[in-house]
Amino acid sequence: MIQIRPTLDDDGVMDFVASGLVVLEGVIDDEFNRRCDELERGNCDAFIASAGFTRQVLLHPEVAGVVRSLLGEDFLVPRGGHHHYFAEPYLGQTWHSDGLSGSGYDVTELQCYYYPHSVEIEDGPTMVLPGSHCRAVDREAIAHYGDISGQVSLTVPAGTVVLTRYGIWHKAGAKTNDRPRSMIKFSYHRTAAPRRDWLCDSSVHPAYSDRPRLDYVTEVESYRDRVRRIRTWNWLCGADGEVHLRWEQSQRVSELLNT
């Protein structure tokens, strides 16, 4: 039986836990990218469910390998999606979050962006805010924000696929030209219970190794981010539990009473 093989190791999964996205630049070949030229804007369920799109994009070894790493075995492959198409100059969107998985710690859905054409800054690229994916917010409450330190403009080559944790903050940037800009959006879903079955060198469950503090995050909020990330890492490894960080200069009372 043909199986999808994972492509991320522990470090790659930890990177995703912290940032909320994986960018695969130029992985889809130009011949298939050109097949998207005549795609109508809006709902594109039939196109996404087609044999060609399934084979060339959804089950592409690099794309599906990341999905397999983060969602486990026998994940649900998209049978529908949406074509975001902008042809004329456009003011762009406000920051928003499409959703949040479960309680904010689990990873049950990957929302993906496929760019059949290259995207430059003048094309109004999708903008994402790494690390924002675990923040439970009112969608409208973040709409007033302008530029945020650390935001990423997805100026990418043709054939790029970006996989994000459902809930990451994003928006379309301002478009200042008349060149068409396409993005096809679709989502994969988990069916398997989480366990550490990506690329592993050892059966030992390593502790989460935190990533550097993001530009827009305060010191206090970075502590909260660390708690969220540890719990997400443990959840993905199948060892979920409440995270109780202890101060380095603290000690359990039972240890003091019994020494």
MARNU-607627 format. One record per atom (N, C-alpha, C, O, CB): x, y, z. Coordinates in steps of 0.001 Angstrom, whole numbers, padded with zeros to 6 digits, always signed. Glycine has a CB too. Layout:
! residues N
XYZ ...
***
This chain:
! residues 259
+000845-001203+000000 +000000+000000+000000 +000878+001251+000000 +001828+001352+000776 -000954+000007+001231 +000553+002196-000874 +001308+003448-000936 +001035+004263+000326 -000114+004404+000743 +000936+004264-002211 +002079+004789+000920 +001948+005597+002130 +002633+006945+001955 +003625+007066+001236 +002536+004856+003338 +002092+007945+002620 +002723+009266+002654 +003792+009255+003736 +003521+008889+004880 +001670+010400+002916 +004985+009647+003382 +006077+009649+004350 +006264+011044+004952 +006238+012031+004217 +007383+009172+003687 +006450+011147+006260 +006692+012462+006878 +008021+013043+006425 +008954+012311+006094 +006667+012352+008411 +008093+014353+006415 +009320+015030+005992 +009915+015930+007073 +011044+016399+006926 +009048+015848+004759 +009178+016178+008155 +009695+017032+009230 +010290+016180+010339 +009793+015096+010644 +008582+017939+009793 +011371+016691+010945 +011940+016057+012136 +011508+016847+013367 +010675+017749+013267 +013500+015976+012045 +012071+016512+014528 +011677+017198+015766 +011855+018707+015647 +010967+019469+016030 +012493+016671+016951 +013008+019147+015113 +013256+020583+014993 +012244+021242+014068 +011771+022345+014343 +014673+020838+014481 +011909+020568+012971 +010938+021134+012041 +009566+021276+012656 +008878+022271+012428 +010849+020288+010807 +009161+020282+013440 +007860+020359+014115 +007880+021456+015174 +006908+022197+015318 +007493+019000+014758 +008980+021564+015914 +009088+022633+016920 +009047+024005+016262 +008442+024931+016803 +010386+022481+017734 +009684+024147+015101 +009622+025410+014374 +008169+025762+014040 +007750+026910+014189 +010470+025333+013086 +007408+024764+013589 +006001+025004+013263 +005204+025366+014504 +004359+026260+014463 +005392+023776+012592 +005465+024679+015601 +004768+024978+016854 +004952+026450+017222 +004026+027092+017718 +005283+024069+017996 +006154+026981+016977 +006442+028374+017336 +005898+029365+016315 +005297+030372+016692 +007935+028571+017483 +006101+029093+015027 +005750+030073+013994 +004330+029923+013471 +003676+030913+013140 +006708+029963+012850 +003855+028683+013396 +002522+028437+012867 +002466+028285+011364 +001376+028256+010792 +001626+029531+013269 +003618+028185+010703 +003584+028011+009245 +004835+027326+008726 +005899+027370+009344 +003417+029356+008557 +004676+026688+007565 +005776+026100+006805 +005643+026608+005380 +004567+026504+004790 +005759+024519+006863 +006717+027157+004812 +006712+027696+003457 +007529+026774+002549 +008715+026550+002788 +007280+029149+003432 +006891+026249+001518 +007557+025385+000534 +007617+026155-000779 +006638+026185-001526 +006800+024004+000355 +008735+026766-001061 +008850+027659-002214 +009041+026878-003516 +009909+026012-003624 +010014+028629-002014 +008201+027215-004501 +008373+026713-005853 +008307+025210-006027 +008960+024673-006922 +009640+027171-006355 +007532+024507-005197 +007539+023043-005266 +006638+022490-006374 +006841+021361-006821 +007108+022470-003935 +005645+023266-006824 +004742+022802-007869 +005299+023255-009227 +005692+024411-009390 +003285+023347-007641 +005329+022338-010193 +005996+022645-011463 +005205+023648-012304 +003993+023799-012152 +006211+021365-012260 +005927+024326-013194 +005349+025408-013983 +004228+024931-014905 +003264+025659-015142 +006428+026075-014799 +004355+023711-015423 +003319+023208-016320 +001972+023158-015614 +000952+023546-016185 +003692+021819-016846 +001969+022680-014369 +000688+022647-013652 +000280+024045-013212 -000908+024369-013229 +000772+021715-012432 +001232+024879-012819 +000887+026250-012431 +000103+026952-013532 -000847+027684-013255 +002153+027048-012100 +000504+026728-014782 -000169+027380-015910 -001598+026884-016090 -002422+027576-016687 +000616+027149-017191 -001899+025698-015582 -003270+025177-015687 -004245+025983-014834 -005460+025866-014992 -003311+023704-015267 -003717+026788-013944 -004571+027608-013074 -004902+028960-013692 -005670+029734-013120 -003895+027818-011731 -004323+029251-014863 -004487+030586-015449 -005942+030941-015740 -006328+032103-015613 -003688+030683-016723 -006744+029972-016124 -008126+030248-016514 -009129+029952-015403 -010338+029980-015634 -008480+029441-017736 -008644+029674-014222 -009536+029330-013120 -010352+030544-012688 -009804+031623-012466 -008735+028778-011933 -011664+030360-012572 -012534+031440-012129 -012328+031724-010645 -011975+030833-009872 -014000+031094-012405 -012550+032960-010266 -012433+033310-008849 -013585+032708-008057 -014630+032372-008613 -012404+034839-008667 -013378+032576-006756 -014437+032062-005889 -014307+030572-005657 -013207+030018-005674 -015792+032368-006480 -015445+029929-005439 -015455+028504-005150 -014784+027716-006269 -015061+027939-007447 -016886+028014-004943 -013891+026783-005890 -013205+025975-006900 -013154+024512-006443 -012136+023838-006607 -011765+026520-007160 -014261+024029-005869 -014321+022672-005348 -013977+021636-006415 -013200+020715-006162 -015699+022393-004783 -014557+021788-007614 -014339+020788-008658 -012869+020736-009067 -012327+019654-009292 -015216+021090-009881 -012228+021886-009165 -010825+021939-009571 -009933+021290-008512 -009022+020532-008846 -010389+023398-009817 -010188+021581-007256 -009376+021019-006180 -009587+019517-006054 -008659+018782-005716 -009701+021704-004858 -010808+019061-006324 -011099+017624-006233 -010658+016851-007469 -010745+015623-007494 -012579+017411-006012 -010187+017554-008493 -009800+016880-009736 -008571+016010-009525 -007795+016221-008593 -009532+017905-010842 -008407+015030-010406 -007272+014111-010300 -005952+014847-010447 -004985+014531-009754 -007374+013014-011355 -005903+015836-011351 -004665+016568-011567 -004232+017371-010351 -003072+017311-009943 -004816+017482-012741 -005168+018127-009769 -004826+018929-008600 -004463+018028-007419 -003536+018323-006665 -005994+019859-008225 -005197+016939-007270 -004915+016015-006175 -003505+015454-006297 -002764+015394-005316 -005940+014874-006155 -003145+015049-007493 -001837+014421-007707 -000699+015453-007656 +000323+015222-007010 -001820+013687-009059 -000880+016577-008332 +000214+017534-008487 +000407+018449-007287 +001515+018931-007049 -000022+018365-009700 -000656+018694-006529 -000568+019635-005400 -000834+018938-004075 +000043+018882-003212 -001558+020788-005586 -002037+018409-003912 -002449+017902-002603 -001602+016727-002129 -001320+016610-000937 -003897+017490-002646 -001195+015855-003052 -000391+014693-002685 +001057+014821-003153 +001793+013835-003196 -001007+013434-003263 +001454+016027-003499 +002874+016261-003820 +003713+015813-002627 +003378+016158-001494 +003149+017779-004162 +004792+015055-002839 +005545+014491-001710 +005987+015506-000663 +005969+015203+000530 +006745+013790-002226 +006383+016707-001087 +006829+017701-000098 +005653+018300+000664 +005740+018520+001872 +007623+018817-000786 +004557+018563-000037 +003376+019125+000614 +002756+018097+001550 +002554+018364+002735 +002345+019592-000433 +002455+016917+001009 +001821+015876+001819 +002740+015391+002929 +002265+014934+003968 +001409+014704+000942 +004056+015484+002720 +004995+015078+003758 +004918+015949+004990 +005030+015457+006113 +006387+015097+003223 +004725+017261+004782 +004548+018164+005919 +003210+017872+006604 +003125+017837+007832 +004617+019649+005460 +002167+017664+005795 +000853+017359+006367 +000915+016081+007196 +000396+016024+008311 -000205+017220+005253 +001554+015061+006640 +001693+013792+007366 +002439+013992+008679 +002092+013370+009684 +002425+012755+006501 +003450+014842+008688 +004237+015101+009902 +003404+015753+010984 +003578+015451+012165 +005431+015981+009581 +002490+016655+010597 +001753+017468+011567 +000360+016944+011888 -000174+017232+012959 +001640+018862+011059 -000241+016175+010974 -001605+015679+011195 -001679+014166+011341 -002764+013631+011566 -002493+016109+010061 -000564+013466+011220 -000571+012029+011426 -001038+011249+010217 -001204+011798+009128 -001428+011696+012585 -001247+009962+010423 -001627+009064+009341 -003074+009279+008909 -003914+009734+009686 -001421+007620+009764 -003342+008939+007651 -004690+008918+007096 -005443+010233+007317 -006616+010242+007692 -005472+007777+007704 -004740+011336+007076 -005368+012651+007201 -006405+012846+006091 -006395+012137+005085 -004299+013774+007149 -007287+013806+006288 -008323+014102+005294 -007768+015056+004242 -007260+016129+004567 -009583+014711+005971 -007872+014652+002980 -007386+015451+001860 -008515+016371+001381 -009652+015919+001244 -006878+014534+000696 -008223+017650+001125 -009271+018584+000698 -009977+018129-000579 -009345+017622-001505 -008677+019965+000483 -011271+018314-000611 -012076+018078-001809 -012743+019365-002261 -013641+019343-003103 -013134+016996-001550 -012311+020473-001711 -012866+021761-002099 -012000+022887-001567 -011087+022663-000772 -014303+021908-001594 -012294+024099-002011 -011538+025257-001558 -011984+026519-002268 -013062+026561-002862 -010055+025037-001776 -011154+027546-002203 -011544+028870-002700 -010371+029499-003448 -009218+029406-003026 -012006+029792-001530 -010697+030144-004571 -009693+030844-005363 -009807+032346-005091 -010767+032996-005503 -009864+030537-006885 -008813+032873-004394 -008741+034318-004141 -007992+034961-005311 -006823+034661-005556 -008026+034632-002762 -008676+035837-006017 -008130+036395-007260 -008294+037914-007229 -009392+038430-007017 -008842+035782-008519 -007184+038618-007444 -007204+040082-007471 -006541+040537-008767 -005388+040190-009024 -006477+040693-006215 -007255+041310-009589 -006712+041763-010865 -006365+043250-010864 -005411+043663-011523 -007698+041474-011970 -007122+044046-010139 -006941+045491-010145 -006315+045960-008838 -006268+045204-007867 -008279+046197-010377 -005830+047212-008805 -005313+047741-007532 -006348+047608-006421 -007553+047711-006650 -004902+049215-007689 -005850+047379-005227 -006734+047001-004122 -006102+047500-002827 -004889+047405-002641 -006972+045442-004077 -006934+048032-001933 -006416+048575-000675 -005879+047491+000253 -005088+047772+001153 -007501+049356+000034 -006315+046251+000030 -005897+045168+000916 -006943+044897+001985 -007970+045572+002059 -004560+045499+001568 -006667+043907+002801 -007579+043515+003866 -007057+043972+005221 -005917+044420+005349 -007788+042002+003861 -007905+043848+006215 -007464+044056+007595 -007029+042714+008177 -007389+041657+007658 -008598+044701+008461 -006260+042763+009250 -005845+041544+009918 -007070+040760+010386 -008029+041338+010899 -004919+041865+011106 -007029+039458+010205 -008114+038613+010687 -007607+037197+010928 -006530+036816+010470 -009284+038604+009684 -008393+036445+011643 -008104+035044+011922 -009297+034234+011451 -010427+034494+011863 -007811+034800+013446 -009055+033249+010588 -010171+032468+010059 -010731+031492+011079 -011899+031111+010991 -009738+031717+008828 -009928+031086+012035 -010422+030132+013017 -009337+029761+014006 -008190+030189+013876 -010952+028885+012331 -009703+028967+014990 -008756+028509+016002 -009064+027060+016311 -010201+026720+016637 -008823+029384+017293 -008061+026207+016211 -008280+024782+016441 -008559+024506+017908 -007772+024880+018778 -007071+023972+015975 -009672+023857+018179 -009984+023389+019532 -009761+024439+020590 -010234+025569+020472 -009167+022187+019859 -009034+024060+021631 -008789+024952+022753 -007612+025877+022494 -007262+026695+023345 -008546+024151+024010 -007001+025752+021322 -005862+026601+021011 -004533+025896+021133 -003503+026478+020790 -005866+027786+021892 -004516+024664+021610 -003260+023924+021767 -003124+022812+020737 -002009+022489+020327 -003165+023340+023168 -004219+022227+020320 -004130+021100+019410 -003905+021558+017967 -004070+022736+017649 -005393+020256+019501 -003531+020629+017109 -003329+020914+015692 -004164+019901+014919 -003733+018769+014699 -001796+020844+015286 -005349+020309+014513 -006271+019406+013832 -006572+019838+012408 -007201+019092+011659 -007553+019305+014605 -006138+021019+012025 -006401+021516+010672 -005217+022351+010196 -004661+023150+010950 -007711+022354+010631 -004843+022155+008937 -003833+022984+008290 -004486+023726+007141 -004959+023112+006186 -002631+022132+007791 -004512+025048+007234 -005047+025862+006152 -003878+026228+005238 -002848+026721+005700 -005780+027149+006701 -004048+025983+003942 -002932+026100+003008 -003208+027130+001920 -004349+027325+001502 -002634+024754+002378 -002137+027784+001470 -002208+028765+000400 -001291+028287-000736 -000101+028058-000521 -001797+030198+000911 -001839+028140-001921 -001058+027752-003096 -001028+028924-004067 -002071+029472-004424 -001653+026476-003778 +000184+029307-004497 +000378+030447-005396 +000879+029949-006747 +002064+029647-006888 +001375+031473-004788 -000017+029855-007761 +000413+029366-009071 +001275+030354-009840 +001925+029987-010819 -000782+029019-009892 +001280+031615-009396 +002124+032626-010037 +003027+033260-008978 +002713+033243-007788 +001253+033717-010753 +004128+033806-009417 +005011+034498-008476 +004288+035711-007904 +003416+036289-008552 +006338+034925-009165 +004656+036085-006696 +004016+037209-006014 +005098+038191-005566 +006008+037841-004815 +003165+036718-004793 +004975+039430-006047 +005872+040512-005637 +005128+041437-004674 +003915+041322-004501 +006398+041308-006878 +005860+042344-004060 +005240+043221-003061 +004149+044079-003700 +003167+044417-003038 +006304+044123-002396 +004309+044440-005000 +003301+045263-005675 +002020+044493-005982 +000985+045088-006285 +003872+045823-006959 +002097+043169-005902 +000936+042332-006217 -000036+042187-005055 -001069+041533-005195 +001395+040971-006649 +000280+042792-003902 -000584+042650-002733 -000476+041276-002112 -001471+040557-002024 -002020+042927-003105 +000726+040893-001674 +000922+039532-001158 +000136+039270+000123 -000220+040191+000858 +002396+039283-000903 -000122+038001+000364 -000667+037608+001660 +000360+037967+002729 +001556+037730+002563 -001015+036077+001698 -000120+038535+003813 +000761+038852+004941 +000335+038002+006128 -000855+037879+006417 +000713+040381+005297 +001298+037423+006808 +001015+036584+007966 +001826+037083+009150 +002856+037739+008991 +001331+035095+007669 +001338+036758+010340 +002035+037141+011561 +002468+035869+012284 +001664+035269+012998 +001131+038032+012478 +003713+035447+012115 +004183+034230+012777 +003963+034294+014285 +004147+035339+014909 +005663+034002+012476 +003570+033170+014854 +003369+033089+016290 +002014+033528+016781 +001730+033435+017975 +004378+033881+016956 +001160+034011+015876 -000154+034524+016293 -001218+033437+016347 -002352+033710+016739 -000606+035620+015350 -000878+032220+015965 -001863+031165+015742 -002492+030602+017006 -003533+029949+016929 -001231+030063+014994 -001896+030834+018158 -002464+030299+019405 -003188+031358+020227 -003522+031124+021388 -001369+029676+020245 -003425+032498+019642 -004053+033587+020386 -005552+033606+020099 -005980+033879+018978 -003409+034950+020019 -006326+033318+021112 -007777+033322+020975 -008264+034772+020992 -008249+035424+022037 -008453+032487+022113 -008693+035271+019841 -009099+036672+019735 -010407+036784+018976 -010766+035911+018187 -008009+037506+019043 -011108+037874+019232 -012263+038235+018428 -011738+038684+017057 -010860+039543+016970 -013124+039365+019124 -012277+038105+016013 -011826+038416+014654 -011827+039914+014386 -010907+040431+013753 -012707+037712+013633 -012851+040612+014862 -012964+042045+014602 -012024+042868+015480 -011708+044013+015159 -014394+042498+014819 -011584+042284+016578 -010773+043047+017533 -009366+043336+017026 -008697+044231+017542 -010686+042302+018839 -008907+042589+016019 -007557+042811+015511 -007556+043559+014187 -006495+043819+013618 -006840+041491+015351 -008743+043907+013693 -008850+044511+012367 -008221+045902+012299 -007836+046351+011220 -010304+044592+011958 -008111+046588+013439 -007620+047965+013412 -006102+048060+013388 -005562+049149+013195 -008145+048712+014600 -005404+046951+013580 -003947+047006+013588 -003402+047317+012198 -003943+046848+011197 -003367+045687+014098 -002344+048099+012139 -001635+048352+010884 -000473+047381+010754 -000613+046186+011018 -001130+049817+010815 +000671+047906+010344 +001853+047059+010271 +002258+046613+011669 +002196+047392+012621 +003016+047800+009581 +002673+045350+011787 +003108+044788+013063 +004534+044297+012901 +004831+043569+011954 +002167+043633+013532 +005409+044677+013794 +006809+044259+013725 +006894+042741+013690 +006328+042056+014542 +007611+044818+014923 +007604+042223+012700 +007730+040777+012568 +006777+040154+011575 +006867+038956+011308 +007529+040146+013879 +005853+040946+011013 +004948+040404+010000 +005746+039951+008783 +006827+040475+008516 +003884+041454+009590 +005220+038990+008056 +005908+038437+006891 +005033+038616+005657 +003872+038206+005651 +006253+036938+007106 +005582+039222+004621 +004893+039322+003334 +005289+038116+002497 +006476+037885+002263 +005241+040665+002594 +004314+037353+002049 +004604+036139+001295 +004861+036486-000174 +004058+036179-001055 +003438+035127+001421 +006006+037136-000408 +006498+037372-001760 +007265+036122-002151 +008379+035893-001680 +007401+038675-001852 +006664+035317-003014 +007145+033955-003241 +007181+033641-004737 +006476+034275-005522 +006254+032938-002501 +007996+032667-005131 +008002+032241-006539 +006765+031427-006884 +006073+030925-005998 +009255+031424-006841 +006494+031299-008171 +005364+030495-008633 +005508+029064-008139 +006612+028525-008065 +005260+030526-010173 +004367+028456-007801 +004383+027070-007345 +004644+026902-005869 +004932+025795-005415 +005399+026319-008093 +004550+027983-005105 +004776+027917-003661 +003508+027475-002941 +002403+027891-003290 +005245+029280-003124 +003682+026629-001933 +002586+026224-001057 +002968+026570+000373 +004048+026207+000837 +002273+024698-001201 +002087+027268+001068 +002306+027656+002460 +001279+026928+003308 +000076+027026+003065 +002204+029210+002653 +001761+026198+004306 +000871+025455+005210 +000855+026163+006554 +001911+026408+007137 +001329+023963+005371 -000326+026494+007050 -000442+027260+008294 -001366+026557+009275 -002248+025788+008892 -000956+028679+008010 -001141+026840+010537 -002067+026365+011549 -003311+027246+011485 -003228+028474+011505 -001419+026387+012978 -004454+026592+011409 -005711+027325+011309 -005823+028252+012514 -005799+027799+013658 -006934+026350+011232 -005944+029531+012255 -006004+030503+013327 -004917+031554+013234 -004952+032539+013971 -005916+029810+014640 -003944+031368+012336 -002879+032362+012219 -003457+033674+011671 -004330+033661+010804 -001734+031838+011300 -002960+034804+012187 -003420+036095+011694 -002856+036311+010295 -001686+036029+010037 -002996+037248+012652 -003699+036813+009396 -003233+037066+008036 -004126+038115+007377 -005181+038468+007902 -003220+035756+007203 -003691+038598+006235 -004475+039543+005449 -003851+039665+004062 -002692+039304+003861 -004550+040933+006152 -004622+040172+003114 -004074+040510+001808 -003463+041902+001898 -004092+042833+002402 -005171+040442+000693 -002236+042038+001408 -001585+043341+001421 -002124+044251+000331 -002887+043816-000531 -000089+043180+001263 -001727+045509+000371 -002175+046483-000624 -001603+046128-001996 -000414+045841-002130 -001753+047917-000217 -002465+046150-003008 -002057+045832-004379 -001981+047126-005177 -002945+047892-005216 -003049+044822-005048 -000841+047373-005814 -000627+048659-006479 -000462+048532-007988 -000089+049501-008650 +000585+049333-005902 -000736+047346-008545 -000596+047168-009995 -001827+046471-010567 -002777+046159-009849 +000680+046359-010324 -001783+046231-011895 -002899+045593-012590 -002599+044145-012956 -003340+043544-013734 -003245+046373-013840 -001542+043583-012419 -001199+042192-012722 -002040+041259-011868 -002112+041450-010654 +000307+041929-012488 -002677+040260-012457 -003506+039331-011673 -002685+038625-010587 -001538+038233-010804 -004156+038287-012600 -003300+038479-009430 -002652+037756-008322 -003609+036687-007835 -004746+036986-007472 -002251+038725-007148 -003152+035428-007825 -003986+034297-007445 -003465+033631-006186 -002259+033563-005944 -004059+033287-008578 -004405+033141-005390 -004068+032281-004264 -005217+031295-004092 -006371+031697-003949 -003815+033112-002947 -004901+030013-004107 -005904+028972-003936 -005790+028419-002528 -004731+027943-002120 -005735+027844-004992 -006883+028486-001790 -006875+028137-000365 -007655+026842-000138 -008732+026640-000699 -007477+029287+000486 -007087+025976+000694 -007729+024694+001017 -007188+024212+002354 -006185+024728+002846 -007477+023625-000107 -007854+023219+002943 -007468+022755+004277 -007425+021237+004363 -008266+020540+003795 -008430+023298+005318 -006422+020737+005088 -006334+019328+005468 -006799+019195+006922 -006701+020142+007703 -004869+018778+005287 -007314+017990+007280 -007785+017759+008643 -007235+016455+009206 -006937+015515+008469 -009310+017742+008682 -007110+016421+010502 -006603+015249+011214 -007706+014235+011467 -008850+014606+011727 -005967+015664+012535 -007359+012943+011390 -008251+011877+011836 -007591+011022+012915 -008283+010388+013711 -008668+011000+010652 -006266+011000+012949 -005540+010118+013870 -005264+010816+015196 -005129+012038+015254 -004220+009653+013239 -005182+010023+016255 -004755+010563+017549 -003303+011021+017428 -002511+010374+016742 -004913+009499+018692 -002947+012113+018076 -001577+012616+017941 -000553+011687+018576 -000780+011127+019648 -001464+013990+018563 +000570+011534+017899 +001715+010825+018458 +002956+011237+017687 +002872+011714+016555 +001509+009280+018406 +004093+011048+018306 +005360+011481+017712 +005810+010433+016682 +006605+009545+016991 +006460+011689+018818 +005287+010553+015454 +005611+009589+014419 +006092+010264+013134 +005923+009731+012038 +004407+008723+014129 +006692+011442+013290 +007357+012086+012155 +008773+011507+012064 +008995+010391+012534 +007387+013665+012316 +009729+012215+011483 +011101+011716+011371 +011796+011848+012722 +012067+012957+013181 +011890+012487+010269 +012077+010729+013347 +012657+010732+014699 +013934+009895+014732 +013971+008779+014214 +011637+010191+015734 +014971+010446+015345 +016224+009712+015509 +016212+008824+016740 +017017+007899+016854 +017383+010674+015590 +015295+009105+017665 +015249+008374+018921 +013799+008233+019354 +012954+009051+018990 +016087+009084+020014 +013516+007207+020124 +012174+007012+020663 +011930+007867+021896 +010805+007939+022392 +011953+005551+020997 +012978+008514+022393 +012863+009361+023580 +012163+010665+023208 +012563+011354+022269 +014263+009647+024198 +011116+010989+023955 +010355+012222+023722 +011168+013403+024251 +011283+013563+025466 +008943+012161+024412 +011739+014237+023369 +012545+015366+023853 +011678+016494+024383 +010537+016674+023958 +013441+015891+022740 +012233+017245+025310 +011544+018428+025808 +011502+019487+024709 +012387+019547+023856 +012239+018982+027081 +010473+020310+024743 +010362+021376+023753 +011496+022370+023928 +011782+022809+025041 +009004+022087+023864 +012135+022720+022829 +013204+023715+022835 +012639+025004+022264 +012327+025080+021075 +014451+023229+022017 +012508+026016+023108 +011814+027227+022694 +012599+027993+021644 +013824+027903+021573 +011551+028114+023890 +011878+028744+020838 +012453+029574+019795 +012585+031018+020294 +011967+031382+021295 +011589+029511+018512 +013387+031846+019604 +013582+033232+020048 +012267+034010+020129 +011313+033739+019401 +014539+033947+019106 +012252+034967+021023 +011055+035802+021183 +010792+036586+019905 +011715+037137+019306 +011213+036769+022383 +009535+036632+019494 +009147+037345+018289 +009193+038845+018518 +009061+039315+019649 +007754+036918+017839 +009381+039600+017429 +009600+041043+017530 +008475+041775+018247 +008729+042717+018998 +009772+041625+016159 +007245+041355+018026 +006087+042092+018542 +005655+041623+019931 +004697+042156+020490 +004926+041957+017582 +006341+040645+020485 +005912+040021+021737 +006695+040598+022919 +007923+040682+022874 +006096+038488+021668 +005986+040993+023968 +006644+041501+025171 +007239+040343+025967 +006962+039176+025692 +005648+042303+026045 +008056+040683+026948 +008679+039641+027757 +007636+038814+028499 +007744+037590+028570 +009657+040258+028749 +006619+039488+029055 +005569+038768+029775 +004798+037866+028822 +004533+036709+029146 +004610+039752+030471 +004436+038381+027649 +003678+037577+026695 +004519+036423+026155 +003977+035372+025813 +003181+038450+025541 +005833+036606+026074 +006681+035516+025599 +006637+034332+026559 +006772+033184+026136 +008125+035998+025424 +006448+034606+027849 +006287+033522+028828 +005009+032755+028530 +004998+031525+028570 +006260+034077+030280 +003929+033477+028230 +002672+032815+027897 +002815+032010+026606 +002290+030903+026491 +001540+033847+027761 +003535+032582+025633 +003770+031851+024388 +004510+030546+024656 +004209+029517+024052 +004566+032716+023400 +005464+030595+025554 +006232+029392+025867 +005328+028298+026434 +005461+027127+026077 +007355+029719+026863 +004406+028688+027323 +003471+027718+027889 +002615+027111+026781 +002425+025896+026739 +002576+028381+028964 +002096+027956+025879 +001277+027461+024776 +002068+026490+023899 +001562+025437+023509 +000755+028632+023932 +003297+026851+023600 +004110+026027+022701 +004453+024682+023339 +004412+023648+022672 +005398+026767+022319 +004789+024696+024620 +005109+023436+025290 +003907+022513+025253 +004043+021316+025002 +005552+023681+026745 +002731+023069+025503 +001552+022202+025523 +001230+021688+024119 +000844+020529+023966 +000342+022956+026103 +001382+022530+023090 +001157+022067+021724 +002143+020971+021353 +001758+019968+020753 +001268+023229+020739 +003412+021155+021706 +004430+020129+021441 +004066+018818+022141 +004104+017750+021532 +005825+020614+021908 +003719+018909+023399 +003355+017690+024131 +002118+017031+023516 +002043+015807+023413 +003098+018011+025618 +001158+017850+023112 -000055+017310+022483 +000291+016566+021200 -000196+015458+020973 -001063+018441+022184 +001129+017167+020360 +001511+016521+019113 +002257+015213+019361 +002157+014276+018568 +002369+017458+018281 +003004+015151+020464 +003748+013942+020808 +002877+012889+021483 +003352+011796+021790 +004907+014292+021708 +001603+013210+021718 +000705+012275+022384 +000892+012240+023880 +000515+011267+024533 +000896+010907+021833 +001466+013283+024428 +001736+013338+025872 +001166+014612+026456 +001834+015307+027221 +003251+013251+026157 -000064+014916+026097 -000672+016169+026533 -000855+016199+028043 -001116+015177+028678 -002013+016375+025842 -000713+017373+028590 -000917+017581+030020 -000803+019056+030322 -000214+019812+029549 +000099+016771+030858 -001350+019456+031413 -001218+020855+031795 +000259+021193+031969 +001035+020401+032504 -002008+021151+033097 +000627+022373+031511 +002022+022798+031603 +002189+023702+032810 +001575+024765+032893 +002473+023523+030310 +003011+023280+033731 +003278+024091+034917 +004777+024384+034959 +005583+023544+035361 +002802+023365+036230 +005123+025583+034538 +006527+025952+034560 +006923+026358+035972 +006178+027057+036659 +006812+027091+033561 +008087+025920+036394 +008544+026276+037730 +009695+027269+037616 +010540+027189+036725 +008979+025015+038525 +009688+028184+038534 +010804+029129+038560 +012083+028383+038901 +012071+027461+039717 +010547+030270+039580 +013184+028780+038278 +014445+028078+038484 +014884+028104+039949 +015572+027193+040408 +015526+028688+037608 +014490+029142+040679 +014913+029262+042077 +013803+028831+043036 +013770+029261+044188 +015336+030705+042382 +012898+027983+042558 +011822+027480+043402 +012017+025987+043672 +012778+025311+042980 +010451+027735+042742 +011324+025498+044677 +011424+024086+045039 +010091+023628+045600 +009396+024400+046260 +012566+023846+046065 +009721+022354+045339 +008469+021821+045851 +008480+021816+047381 +009506+021532+047999 +008226+020401+045309 +007314+022137+047997 +007236+022147+049447 +007473+020738+050000 +008063+020582+051069 +005870+022688+049908 +007011+019710+049269 +007235+018341+049752 +008722+017992+049807 +009151+017212+050657 +006502+017340+048857 +009484+018557+048922 +010920+018299+048936 +011575+018937+050171 +012503+018386+050763 +011571+018836+047645 +011058+020114+050531 +011620+020793+051709 +011239+020090+052992 +012062+019975+053900 +011156+022240+051764 +009979+019606+053090 +009503+018983+054313 +010108+017607+054541 +010097+017118+055671 +008007+018878+054283 +010626+016982+053523 +011127+015628+053647 +012635+015516+053443 +013148+014470+053045 +010428+014752+052670 +013326+016606+053723 +014783+016557+053641 +015385+016829+055010 +016607+016833+055158 +015311+017573+052606 
***
